[in-house]
């Protein structure tokens, strides 16, 4: 189901240890991955210190953009869960350094309560 879900555009939960090993060069000392979602080549990673968005670009995926959002910069957030016909969960983050909110679309058909709990535990 993982490959099929990826082809349909559905995120699947990625193994935290594998993601941590993959990101070891950009993680700071003692930073751990708490939750990660993968959509084909892209990743949404929640660590104990920040949210990391990994966007692999190009045909080969060698060019990669990393966006790091420290939890301390999140002023408020909202999560709109997926519905019956809309399989996307929309996450909106208001950052202290931006006037416009940052929006992320997490294509996931399952429960996003763990995602909400992690963001809330680091921002509240």
Secondary structure, 3 states (H helix, E strand, C coil): CHHHHHHHCCCEECCHHHHHHHCCCCCCCCCCEEEEEEECCEEEEEECCEEEEEEEECCCCCEEEEEEEEHHHEEEEEEECCCCCCCEEEEEEEECCCCCCEEEEEECCCCCHHHHHHHHHHHC
